[in-house]
Amino acid sequence: MITTSARRIAAVLAACLLAVLPAAAGTASAASPVPATRPGDGGQGRTTFGVQPSAAKKPDARPHFSYGVTPGAVVKDHIAVHNYGKKPLTLRVYAGDAFTTADGGFDLFAANHRSTDVGSWVKLGKNVLSVPGRSHVIVPFTLTVPQKVTPGDHTGGIVASLSAVRTDKKGSKVAVDQRVGARIYLRVAGELEPRLTVEDLDTSYHGTANPFGTGSATVTYTVRNTGNVRLAARQAVRVRDLFGGGAKVPAPRDIPELLPGAAVKITTSATGVLPAMRDTTTVTVDPRPVRGDIKHRVLPRVTRVEDFWAVPWAMLALLLVAAGALTLLLVRRRRRRGAGTSAPDLRPAAARSKQAVGLAAILLTAGAVVAGAPADAEAAESGGLAVSPARGSDAQPITLSSAAPCPAKTANVIARVTGAGFPGGGQIVVGNAPLATYPKVPGGGLSIPLTYTMRDYASTAGFTTLRGTYTFTVSCLKGAFDLTSLRDFTGSLRFTAKDAYRDGTRVAVKAPDAKAPGQSGQPVPPTVSGGGTGAETGSAAGAGAGAPSAPANGSAAPSGAPVAATEAAAQDSNTSLVAWSVGGFAVALLALLMGAAHWARGRRARAAEPEPGD
């Protein structure tokens, strides 16, 4: 039987292989390019020609034509057409509109395309030229700007074209149009609106056969210039899972130039994507002036956030198989019990109820132990978090400083912000990063500078108006994949205006041990105070380098008595919390032991009952 099955499987695999091979061969032949001769290779030397801006007498050093005009203006200029070969050439010269290619490059339309912009405004002195070998011809042209023209950038160019018919290796006649051009950048006076948008963001998750592994994802989106000024752009793509972990995404290439109204489709890949059912992709685009252009006003960052499904199919399949196996085992066990007795269960109702109560007690108390037992004595502790500067704007960098160090078993830290506009679970402002990433302040606390501003975080979350109180929480984690928080530090700030906040949290900092090696005997400032927006300094990151800074409101630093009272209150709170945790653990353990004893007693009573028919 085994031999027959093996033969059948081999036959099926062979049939599948024979069915696939012809399709693969057909695809490969269809994708093979047809060899063709290079434009200008006629066997007698390469045909080479070019164009460049020129004065009336001789070519100049301008890289392209660039004009600033008003509606109705008339511009007169010249272009030089060069023939670098030995034989004379007959070239066609024409003007055309420009466009952005699919990969973000600059190009001009062919001669058969009807121009509606700069290409239609240019009138050349000649459209057909005969250029002798090793020489050039200068052609004058006139550019007339219409009266009713929109302000902003208009782009085109002047093209020299050589059309010829070549013969490829197979003897086929191929029409070849060899073109070179000079760009024309025209800026019409008026209100300039530099603006980019991110559209059609889509993320496709590709799973993995490993139930405990990570997959990959393909991210596609479109960057469109919806303003009236040509712009460059720098891009960043982030893919994060439900737990705040980040995937590895290579930085997309910068966009060197995007013409008004043009769009570029970007595709990138992410690896190490954790299938957490609902992951998030964030695309950030920073508009920039094109190289050589004037600097515009500060351009706003463009952010697009979309969720996508990352279903752990392999894990679900494993759980399904395990559930099926467990169900089959229980059914077979029940059938064996039913076959072993022909009479109904005559056990006393009291014994059955005791056994059920005992089993329920075991399950409930086990759940209580798992949920309530403290993993660390400091797991329930919380501490203060200083926000620096204590007063500032939504575009100002912020530094978070914890009042005390993380517990000894801490490996990673993560930070979130909550408040009006942010998701209910908070917006992650510091990813799951190693503890050693951040420096320490006096007393051993962490100094965590935020990468972006409050305005950036609000834009990422999809809103623009910051209002009310926003609370930051820094959590000390056991590890990158263990999200158990050993200790949380919280601090807040309050927005009193559209773009300004005040009352950033100031917290007490424990002084370092005076007997520790390498430390001086000078007293440590009792507070970590944020600097103001003006001459005030003393951010948390630099608190250990200079003199103690005063609070932002100009008042003197608080005396030692309130600080001692605050620390004593925190210590009493932590002590009572630990006592409650230990007491709850003891009660749960006692209940578990009593439930186990009750269940075992029920089992013995059942075994002692006489079998039916005895």
Secondary structure, DSSP 8 states (H G I E B T S, - for coil): -HHHHHHHHHHHHHHHHHHHHHHHHHHHHHHS------TTBSSS-B--EEEEEE-SSSB---SSEEEEE-TT-EEEEEEEEEE-SSS-EEEEEEEEEEEE-TTS-EEE--TTS---SHHHHEEES-SEEEE-TTEEEEEEEEEE--SS--SEEEEEEEEEEEEEEEE-TTS-EEEEEEEEEEEEEEEESS-----EEEEEEEEEEE--S-TTS-EEEEEEEEEEE-SSS-EEEEEEEEEE-TTS-B-B------EEEE-TT-EEEEEEEEEEE---EEEEEEEEEEEEE-TTS---S----EEEEEEEEE--HHHHHHHHHHHHHHHHHHHHHHHHHHHH-SS-----HHHHHHHHHHHHHHHHHHHHHHHHS-SSTTTT-EEEEEEESSSEETTS--EEEESS---TT--EEEEEEESTTS-TT-EEEEEEEEGGGS-B-TTS-BEEE-SS-HHHHHHHHT-----EEEEEEEEEESSSS---EEEEEEEEEEE-SSSEEE----EE-----TTSTT--SS---SEE----SSS----GGGTTTSS----TTS-----HHHHHHHHHHHHHHHHHHHHHHHHHHHHHHHHHHHHHHHHHHHHHHHHHS--TT-
